[in-house]
Amino acid sequence: MDSKPEQPRKRKHKLPQKSIFLYFSFFLFIFFFCSSHHSFYSHPSLPSSTLTLPTPLHVHHRILFPDHLLLMLSNTKIIPSHLLHCVYFLNASPNPLLLPLLSTDRYDEFRSIARCPLPPTNFSAVDLTWRGMDHHRPVRTTPHNWEKLVYEAILDNDTVVVFAKGLNLRPHRVSDATLFRCHFGLPNGAFLLTTKAVSAAQEVVRCSLPQSIGNSPEKGRGMSVSVSHVRGKGVIPSVARIGGCEKTGGVKEKKTLELCACTMVWNQARAMREWVMYHAWLGVERWFIYDNNSDDEIDEVVRELEDKGYDIRRVIWPWVKSQEAGFSHCVVRAKEECKWVGFLDVDEFFYMNEMRRNGLRSMVGNFSSWKSVAEIRTGCHNFGPSGLTTHPNRGVGVGYTCRLRSPERHKSIVRPDLVDVSLLNVVHHFELREGFEAINVPVSVAVINHYKYQVWETFKAKFLRRVATYVVDWKEEVNIGSKDRVPGLGTQPIEPGDWGFRFCEVWDTRLRDFLLSNFSHPQTRLFPWETPSP
């Protein structure tokens, strides 16, 4: 009789085999992750004085895009592209094919990137090698399919925002988050921790963090992240890693900037000086420039502007046709630094009815007291070539002066902290948190001069590709009647004979006259963004 009461107490202290397995898996994960994380930083970097020495090149991922091949390297120091060759291994040949590299660039705190030409149709793998060196190392890793890939991740307080192609979610609407899971693991290793999604829309899935990371975000630094569908066939391949955790947890910094701007660019270095300097005068304090595979020395223009005191954050965003995802990423990145963020293109210029220094910032600041307003929408006047046949050297603001009569699509300035948890956005407009609204600014108060239809030599670049995810490239015979397309142009970049005076219904010289009167130097008559002739 006395022994029976003791029996439950023995069972109470006995640990189930499932719990033992989970505890063992967790400690094994922490041990291997810390070892992997430490070894990552032990890779030798390339000293600037010894660039000719053969430093090991560690290619971790290969992603095949429609127009080039992207390689992700663990070498964090950028290696000049002229020192490297792309190596293609061919199925029918023992000798690899060597081609010059397109470009190299930094990427994040862990990796740099290299861009290679498209491989031949019969290739089996691709690698990098130093020029002048033989490459006999066999490579069996095939490139990731860009149509199904987790490509980016960013921490946001106690959640992680994950960006993925291949989710097949309906555009322009929030999806069912209960159908998705996030997985966390070692770089290039197994996924050992799983959490549930809290939101899903388009290419963005937000998940809660595992408790071990949420309590100490530094533990998640460098960790791989992926996504799966509860009814899918496994975890989606991933190249995404969690970066620094300065914006996660703890007491939030007080917002110090009233107005910032975010844009995504491809080969817009020529337009950057005018756009930044002009909007700085209107009150923009910081710029987030998402560089989408530019090869026009935009990094030099950014450094030049930074040297002149402009606060610019160049974000390397190599992911093609992902503008909406890039803007979602920008919301998360900017919300701890900026109270308001304007999302516009570098060919879009605000014009205020009362033009004064910091006028745009003042207008936006006035809406801060409206507790329910989270988005300010401004209409656009679309300008045409205005009779020009070559790019206006003094800038678009004084060069293009003829536009369509009626304003069209509008762009937005948003409170990033009041954007919906899904980060859903469509054509520069965001889904807002419940209880908040957008307000339309009358054209009589402010309008955007959109220099949309420029001279043909500039405009025809739009035929090469469109950056928005759900906009068809103009060369495709699909959605011919889309508002994104230009009526009458078709699918080939052939200049119409009357292009120079198309989209010209009203001559509007207000911004030109203002720039000539207020921005040109009194002696040289040059604008701040112009370079003096030698």
C-alpha positions as CSV (number, residue, x, y, z in Angstrom):
1,M,0.0,0.0,0.0
2,D,2.8,2.4,0.9
3,S,4.5,2.0,-2.5
4,K,1.5,3.1,-4.6
5,P,1.6,6.8,-3.9
6,E,5.3,6.9,-4.8
7,Q,4.6,5.7,-8.3
8,P,3.1,8.9,-9.8
9,R,5.9,11.0,-8.4
10,K,8.5,8.9,-10.3
11,R,6.5,9.3,-13.5
12,K,6.3,13.0,-12.9
13,H,10.0,13.5,-12.9
14,K,10.6,11.3,-16.0
15,L,11.3,13.3,-19.2
16,P,9.5,12.1,-22.3
17,Q,11.6,10.8,-25.1
18,K,10.2,13.5,-27.5
19,S,11.3,16.3,-25.1
20,I,14.8,14.8,-24.9
21,F,15.0,14.7,-28.6
22,L,13.9,18.3,-28.9
23,Y,16.3,19.5,-26.2
24,F,19.2,17.6,-27.9
25,S,18.3,19.0,-31.3
26,F,18.2,22.6,-30.0
27,F,21.6,22.4,-28.3
28,L,23.1,20.6,-31.3
29,F,21.7,23.5,-33.5
30,I,23.2,26.2,-31.3
31,F,26.6,24.4,-31.2
32,F,26.9,23.9,-34.9
33,F,25.4,27.4,-35.7
34,C,28.0,29.1,-33.5
35,S,30.8,27.0,-35.1
36,S,29.5,27.8,-38.6
37,H,29.0,31.5,-37.7
38,H,32.5,31.8,-36.3
39,S,34.1,30.0,-39.3
40,F,32.4,32.3,-41.7
41,Y,34.3,35.3,-40.5
42,S,37.6,33.4,-40.6
43,H,37.7,33.4,-44.4
44,P,40.7,35.5,-45.5
45,S,39.8,38.8,-47.1
46,L,41.7,40.4,-49.9
47,P,44.1,43.1,-48.8
48,S,44.1,46.1,-51.1
49,S,47.9,45.9,-51.5
50,T,47.8,42.3,-52.6
51,L,44.9,42.1,-55.0
52,T,47.0,40.1,-57.4
53,L,47.4,37.3,-54.9
54,P,45.1,34.3,-55.3
55,T,42.7,34.6,-52.4
56,P,40.2,31.7,-52.2
57,L,36.8,32.4,-53.8
58,H,33.9,30.9,-52.0
59,V,30.8,30.8,-54.1
60,H,27.8,29.8,-51.9
61,H,24.9,30.4,-54.2
62,R,24.2,30.8,-57.9
63,I,20.9,32.3,-59.2
64,L,19.9,32.2,-62.8
65,F,18.1,35.4,-64.0
66,P,16.6,36.0,-67.4
67,D,19.5,38.2,-68.5
68,H,22.5,37.2,-66.3
69,L,23.8,34.8,-63.6
70,L,24.2,36.0,-60.1
71,L,26.8,34.5,-57.8
72,M,26.9,35.1,-54.0
73,L,30.3,34.9,-52.4
74,S,31.3,34.6,-48.7
75,N,34.2,37.0,-49.6
76,T,33.0,40.2,-48.0
77,K,35.6,42.5,-49.7
78,I,34.7,43.5,-53.2
79,I,37.1,42.1,-55.8
80,P,37.4,44.2,-59.0
81,S,35.6,42.4,-61.8
82,H,38.6,42.8,-64.2
83,L,40.6,40.4,-62.0
84,L,38.1,37.5,-62.3
85,H,36.6,35.1,-64.9
86,C,33.3,33.3,-65.0
87,V,33.9,29.6,-65.4
88,Y,31.3,27.5,-67.2
89,F,31.5,23.7,-67.1
90,L,30.1,22.1,-70.2
91,N,28.4,18.7,-70.3
92,A,30.1,17.6,-73.5
93,S,33.6,19.1,-73.0
94,P,36.4,18.4,-70.4
95,N,37.6,22.0,-70.8
96,P,35.6,24.8,-69.0
97,L,34.6,28.0,-70.8
98,L,35.9,31.2,-69.5
99,L,34.1,34.5,-69.9
100,P,34.7,38.0,-68.5
101,L,32.8,39.0,-65.4
102,L,30.0,41.6,-65.8
103,S,30.4,43.3,-62.4
104,T,31.0,42.8,-58.7
105,D,29.5,44.6,-55.8
106,R,29.0,44.4,-52.0
107,Y,25.8,42.8,-50.8
108,D,25.4,42.5,-47.0
109,E,27.6,42.1,-43.9
110,F,28.3,38.5,-44.8
111,R,28.6,38.4,-48.6
112,S,29.5,40.1,-51.9
113,I,28.0,39.3,-55.3
114,A,29.3,38.8,-58.8
115,R,27.4,39.0,-62.0
116,C,28.2,36.6,-64.9
117,P,26.9,36.5,-68.5
118,L,24.2,34.0,-69.3
119,P,25.7,30.5,-69.6
120,P,25.6,28.4,-72.8
121,T,22.6,26.1,-73.1
122,N,24.7,22.9,-72.5
123,F,26.4,24.0,-69.3
124,S,26.2,22.0,-66.1
125,A,27.7,24.4,-63.5
126,V,29.4,27.8,-63.1
127,D,32.2,29.1,-60.8
128,L,34.7,31.9,-60.5
129,T,38.4,32.0,-60.9
130,W,41.2,34.5,-61.0
131,R,42.2,35.6,-64.5
132,G,45.4,33.9,-65.7
133,M,44.9,30.9,-63.4
134,D,43.8,27.4,-64.5
135,H,40.5,26.2,-63.0
136,H,40.4,22.4,-62.6
137,R,38.1,22.2,-59.5
138,P,34.9,20.3,-60.4
139,V,31.7,22.1,-59.5
140,R,28.4,20.1,-59.3
141,T,26.2,22.8,-57.9
142,T,23.5,24.0,-60.3
143,P,22.0,27.5,-60.1
144,H,18.9,28.2,-58.2
145,N,15.7,28.7,-60.2
146,W,14.7,32.3,-59.8
147,E,11.0,31.4,-60.2
148,K,11.1,29.6,-56.8
149,L,13.5,31.0,-54.3
150,V,13.5,32.7,-50.9
151,Y,15.8,35.6,-51.6
152,E,15.8,38.1,-48.7
153,A,15.0,38.4,-45.0
154,I,14.9,41.3,-42.5
155,L,14.2,41.4,-38.7
156,D,11.3,43.6,-37.6
157,N,11.0,43.7,-33.8
158,D,9.9,40.1,-32.7
159,T,9.2,38.9,-36.3
160,V,11.2,38.2,-39.4
161,V,10.0,39.4,-42.8
162,V,10.9,36.9,-45.6
163,F,10.8,37.6,-49.3
164,A,10.2,34.7,-51.7
165,K,9.4,34.0,-55.4
166,G,7.2,31.1,-56.2
167,L,4.5,31.5,-53.4
168,N,1.9,32.0,-56.2
169,L,-0.2,34.3,-54.1
170,R,-2.8,36.6,-55.7
171,P,-1.5,40.1,-56.3
172,H,-2.8,43.2,-54.7
173,R,-4.4,41.4,-51.7
174,V,-3.6,39.9,-48.3
175,S,-3.4,36.1,-48.2
176,D,-4.1,33.4,-45.6
177,A,-1.1,33.4,-43.3
178,T,-2.0,30.1,-41.6
179,L,-0.9,28.3,-44.7
180,F,2.8,29.2,-44.3
181,R,5.7,28.4,-42.0
182,C,9.2,29.9,-41.6
183,H,12.2,27.7,-41.1
184,F,15.5,28.7,-39.5
185,G,18.9,27.0,-39.8
186,L,22.6,27.0,-40.4
187,P,24.0,28.8,-43.5
188,N,23.9,26.3,-46.3
189,G,22.7,23.7,-43.8
190,A,19.6,22.0,-42.4
191,F,16.6,23.9,-41.1
192,L,16.1,23.0,-37.4
193,L,13.6,25.6,-36.0
194,T,10.1,26.4,-37.4
195,T,7.6,29.1,-36.6
196,K,4.1,30.1,-37.9
197,A,3.5,32.9,-40.3
198,V,1.5,35.9,-39.0
199,S,0.9,37.5,-42.4
200,A,1.3,36.8,-46.1
201,A,0.9,38.9,-49.2
202,Q,2.3,38.8,-52.7
203,E,6.0,37.9,-52.2
204,V,6.2,38.7,-48.4
205,V,5.7,36.3,-45.5
206,R,6.1,37.6,-41.9
207,C,6.7,35.0,-39.2
208,S,7.3,35.1,-35.5
209,L,10.8,34.4,-34.3
210,P,11.8,31.3,-32.4
211,Q,11.9,32.1,-28.7
212,S,15.7,31.6,-28.6
213,I,16.2,34.3,-31.2
214,G,13.5,36.7,-30.0
215,N,15.0,36.8,-26.5
216,S,18.5,37.4,-27.9
217,P,18.5,38.6,-31.5
218,E,22.3,38.4,-31.8
219,K,21.9,34.6,-31.9
220,G,20.0,34.9,-35.2
221,R,22.6,36.9,-37.0
222,G,23.7,35.0,-40.1
223,M,21.0,32.4,-39.8
224,S,19.4,31.0,-43.0
225,V,15.6,31.5,-43.4
226,S,13.1,29.9,-45.7
227,V,9.4,29.4,-46.1
228,S,7.1,26.4,-46.8
229,H,3.4,25.9,-47.5
230,V,1.6,23.6,-45.2
231,R,0.3,21.6,-48.2
232,G,3.5,22.1,-50.3
233,K,6.4,19.7,-51.1
234,G,9.0,20.8,-48.6
235,V,10.9,24.0,-47.9
236,I,11.6,26.5,-50.7
237,P,15.3,26.8,-51.6
238,S,16.8,29.9,-49.9
239,V,19.7,32.3,-50.2
240,A,18.3,34.6,-47.5
241,R,20.1,35.2,-44.2
242,I,19.2,37.3,-41.2
243,G,21.4,40.4,-41.0
244,G,22.2,42.7,-38.1
245,C,19.8,43.1,-35.3
246,E,20.2,46.8,-34.5
247,K,16.5,47.5,-35.1
248,T,15.1,44.5,-33.1
249,G,14.0,44.5,-29.5
250,G,14.8,46.8,-26.7
251,V,13.9,50.4,-26.4
252,K,13.3,52.0,-29.8
253,E,15.2,55.1,-30.8
254,K,13.3,58.3,-31.0
255,K,12.7,59.2,-34.6
256,T,15.0,62.0,-35.6
257,L,14.1,62.5,-39.2
258,E,10.7,63.9,-40.3
259,L,11.0,63.1,-44.0
260,C,12.9,60.5,-46.0
261,A,12.6,59.2,-49.6
262,C,12.8,55.7,-51.0
263,T,13.3,54.7,-54.7
264,M,14.4,51.8,-56.8
265,V,16.8,52.5,-59.7
266,W,18.4,50.8,-62.6
267,N,21.1,52.9,-64.4
268,Q,19.9,56.2,-63.2
269,A,23.2,57.8,-62.1
270,R,22.7,60.7,-64.6
271,A,19.4,61.7,-62.9
272,M,20.5,61.2,-59.3
273,R,22.3,64.5,-58.5
274,E,19.4,66.7,-59.7
275,W,16.7,64.6,-58.0
276,V,18.6,64.4,-54.6
277,M,19.7,68.1,-54.5
278,Y,16.3,69.5,-55.5
279,H,14.4,67.4,-52.9
280,A,16.9,68.2,-50.2
281,W,16.0,71.8,-50.7
282,L,12.3,70.8,-50.2
283,G,13.2,69.1,-47.0
284,V,14.0,65.4,-47.6
285,E,16.6,64.4,-45.0
286,R,17.6,60.9,-46.0
287,W,17.4,58.8,-49.2
288,F,17.2,55.0,-49.5
289,I,18.4,54.1,-53.0
290,Y,17.6,50.5,-53.9
291,D,20.1,49.7,-56.6
292,N,18.6,47.1,-59.0
293,N,21.7,45.9,-60.9
294,S,22.9,49.2,-62.2
295,D,26.2,49.3,-64.2
296,D,26.5,53.0,-64.8
297,E,28.8,54.0,-61.9
298,I,26.0,54.9,-59.6
299,D,28.1,54.1,-56.6
300,E,30.5,56.9,-57.5
301,V,27.6,59.4,-57.8
302,V,26.3,58.3,-54.4
303,R,29.8,58.7,-52.8
304,E,30.1,62.2,-54.4
305,L,26.7,63.2,-52.9
306,E,27.6,61.8,-49.5
307,D,30.9,63.8,-49.6
308,K,28.7,66.9,-50.1
309,G,26.7,66.2,-47.0
310,Y,23.7,64.3,-48.4
311,D,22.5,61.4,-46.3
312,I,22.2,58.5,-48.8
313,R,21.9,54.8,-48.0
314,R,22.6,52.7,-51.2
315,V,20.9,49.3,-50.8
316,I,22.1,46.6,-53.1
317,W,18.9,44.9,-54.4
318,P,19.9,42.4,-57.1
319,W,16.4,40.8,-57.4
320,V,14.8,41.4,-60.7
321,K,11.1,42.3,-61.1
322,S,10.6,42.8,-57.3
323,Q,9.9,46.5,-56.9
324,E,6.9,45.9,-54.5
325,A,9.0,43.6,-52.3
326,G,11.8,46.2,-52.3
327,F,9.4,48.9,-51.1
328,S,8.2,46.6,-48.4
329,H,11.8,46.0,-47.3
330,C,12.3,49.8,-47.3
331,V,9.4,50.3,-45.0
332,V,10.9,47.9,-42.4
333,R,14.4,49.4,-42.8
334,A,13.3,53.0,-42.6
335,K,10.6,53.0,-39.9
336,E,13.0,53.3,-37.0
337,E,14.8,56.3,-38.6
338,C,12.0,58.3,-40.4
339,K,8.6,59.5,-39.4
340,W,7.5,59.8,-43.1
341,V,8.9,58.1,-46.2
342,G,8.1,59.2,-49.8
343,F,8.0,56.5,-52.4
344,L,8.7,57.9,-55.8
345,D,11.0,57.5,-58.9
346,V,14.0,59.6,-59.8
347,D,12.0,61.2,-62.7
348,E,9.4,62.5,-60.3
349,F,9.7,66.0,-58.8
350,F,7.5,67.6,-56.2
351,Y,6.2,71.0,-57.1
352,M,4.6,73.1,-54.3
353,N,2.1,75.9,-54.9
354,E,4.2,77.9,-52.3
355,M,7.8,77.1,-53.2
356,R,10.0,77.6,-50.1
357,R,12.9,75.8,-48.5
358,N,11.8,72.7,-46.6
359,G,8.2,73.3,-47.9
360,L,7.5,69.6,-48.5
361,R,8.7,68.7,-45.1
362,S,6.6,71.4,-43.5
363,M,3.5,70.2,-45.4
364,V,4.1,66.6,-44.3
365,G,4.8,67.7,-40.8
366,N,1.4,69.4,-40.6
367,F,-0.3,66.0,-41.2
368,S,1.5,64.5,-38.3
369,S,-1.0,66.0,-36.0
370,W,-3.8,64.2,-37.8
371,K,-3.8,61.1,-35.8
372,S,-5.7,59.0,-38.3
373,V,-3.7,59.9,-41.4
374,A,-1.0,57.4,-42.4
375,E,-0.6,58.1,-46.1
376,I,-0.4,61.4,-48.1
377,R,-1.2,61.0,-51.8
378,T,-0.2,63.5,-54.4
379,G,-1.3,63.6,-58.1
380,C,1.1,63.5,-61.0
381,H,1.4,65.6,-64.2
382,N,3.0,63.5,-66.9
383,F,5.4,65.4,-69.1
384,G,6.4,64.5,-72.7
385,P,9.6,65.0,-74.8
386,S,8.6,68.7,-75.2
387,G,10.1,68.9,-78.7
388,L,13.6,67.8,-77.6
389,T,15.6,65.1,-79.5
390,T,18.5,64.8,-77.0
391,H,18.7,64.5,-73.3
392,P,18.6,68.0,-71.6
393,N,22.1,68.4,-70.2
394,R,20.9,70.9,-67.6
395,G,18.4,68.5,-66.1
396,V,14.9,67.4,-66.6
397,G,13.4,70.2,-64.5
398,V,14.3,72.9,-67.0
399,G,14.3,70.7,-70.1
400,Y,10.8,69.2,-70.2
401,T,8.1,71.8,-70.1
402,C,5.1,70.3,-72.0
403,R,2.7,67.9,-70.4
404,L,-0.7,66.3,-70.5
405,R,-3.6,68.4,-69.2
406,S,-5.1,66.1,-66.6
407,P,-3.2,64.6,-63.6
408,E,-3.0,60.9,-63.5
409,R,-1.7,58.3,-61.0
410,H,-0.6,59.6,-57.7
411,K,2.3,58.7,-55.5
412,S,2.5,58.4,-51.7
413,I,4.3,59.6,-48.6
414,V,3.6,57.1,-45.8
415,R,4.0,56.6,-42.1
416,P,6.1,53.4,-42.1
417,D,5.1,52.6,-38.5
418,L,1.4,52.6,-39.6
419,V,1.7,50.3,-42.6
420,D,-0.2,47.1,-42.3
421,V,1.7,44.1,-41.0
422,S,1.5,42.5,-44.4
423,L,3.5,45.3,-46.0
424,L,1.2,45.0,-49.0
425,N,1.7,47.7,-51.6
426,V,0.5,48.5,-55.1
427,V,2.0,51.2,-57.4
428,H,3.6,53.1,-54.5
429,H,0.5,52.8,-52.3
430,F,0.4,50.7,-49.1
431,E,-2.2,48.8,-47.2
432,L,-2.5,50.7,-43.9
433,R,-3.2,49.4,-40.4
434,E,-6.9,49.3,-39.4
435,G,-8.2,52.6,-38.3
436,F,-5.8,54.7,-40.4
437,E,-6.5,56.4,-43.8
438,A,-4.9,58.1,-46.8
439,I,-5.5,61.7,-47.7
440,N,-5.4,63.2,-51.1
441,V,-3.5,66.5,-51.4
442,P,-5.2,68.9,-53.9
443,V,-3.2,69.7,-57.0
444,S,-3.5,73.4,-56.1
445,V,-1.3,72.6,-53.0
446,A,1.2,70.2,-54.3
447,V,1.7,68.0,-57.4
448,I,4.5,65.8,-58.8
449,N,6.0,66.6,-62.2
450,H,6.6,63.2,-63.6
451,Y,9.0,63.3,-66.5
452,K,7.7,60.1,-67.8
453,Y,8.0,60.4,-71.6
454,Q,11.5,61.6,-72.2
455,V,13.5,61.9,-75.4
456,W,13.6,58.6,-77.2
457,E,17.2,57.7,-76.5
458,T,16.3,57.7,-72.8
459,F,12.7,56.4,-72.9
460,K,13.5,53.3,-75.0
461,A,15.4,51.8,-72.1
462,K,12.0,51.0,-70.6
463,F,11.6,48.3,-73.2
464,L,14.5,46.4,-71.7
465,R,12.6,45.5,-68.6
466,R,10.0,46.7,-66.1
467,V,10.9,46.5,-62.4
468,A,7.4,46.0,-61.0
469,T,6.6,42.3,-60.2
470,Y,3.1,42.3,-61.7
471,V,3.8,44.4,-64.8
472,V,4.5,42.6,-68.0
473,D,7.7,43.5,-69.9
474,W,6.8,45.6,-72.9
475,K,8.4,43.2,-75.4
476,E,5.9,40.5,-74.5
477,E,2.6,40.2,-76.4
478,V,0.6,40.2,-73.2
479,N,-1.7,42.9,-71.6
480,I,-1.2,45.2,-74.6
481,G,-3.9,47.5,-73.3
482,S,-2.3,47.9,-69.8
483,K,-2.1,51.4,-68.4
484,D,1.6,50.7,-67.9
485,R,2.1,50.6,-71.6
486,V,2.3,53.6,-74.0
487,P,-0.6,53.8,-76.5
488,G,0.5,53.1,-80.0
489,L,4.0,51.9,-79.3
490,G,3.5,48.1,-79.6
491,T,6.1,45.7,-78.3
492,Q,9.2,46.9,-80.2
493,P,11.3,49.9,-79.3
494,I,10.7,51.7,-82.6
495,E,10.6,55.5,-82.4
496,P,7.4,57.1,-83.8
497,G,8.0,59.9,-86.2
498,D,6.1,62.4,-84.0
499,W,7.5,61.3,-80.7
500,G,9.1,64.7,-79.9
501,F,5.7,66.4,-79.5
502,R,3.6,63.5,-78.1
503,F,1.9,64.0,-74.7
504,C,2.0,67.7,-75.1
505,E,-1.2,69.5,-74.3
506,V,-0.1,72.2,-71.9
507,W,3.1,74.2,-71.7
508,D,4.1,74.3,-68.1
509,T,7.3,76.2,-67.2
510,R,6.6,76.8,-63.5
511,L,9.4,74.5,-62.2
512,R,11.8,75.6,-64.9
513,D,11.3,79.2,-64.1
514,F,11.7,78.6,-60.4
515,L,15.0,76.6,-60.9
516,L,16.5,79.3,-63.1
517,S,15.6,82.0,-60.6
518,N,16.6,80.2,-57.4
519,F,19.0,77.4,-58.1
520,S,21.4,78.7,-60.7
521,H,24.7,80.3,-59.5
522,P,24.6,84.1,-59.9
523,Q,28.0,84.2,-61.7
524,T,28.3,80.9,-63.6
525,R,24.5,80.3,-64.0
526,L,25.2,76.6,-63.4
527,F,22.9,74.5,-61.3
528,P,24.4,72.7,-58.3
529,W,24.0,69.3,-60.1
530,E,25.9,70.6,-63.2
531,T,29.6,70.0,-63.8
532,P,31.6,73.0,-65.0
533,S,33.1,72.6,-68.5
534,P,36.9,72.0,-68.4
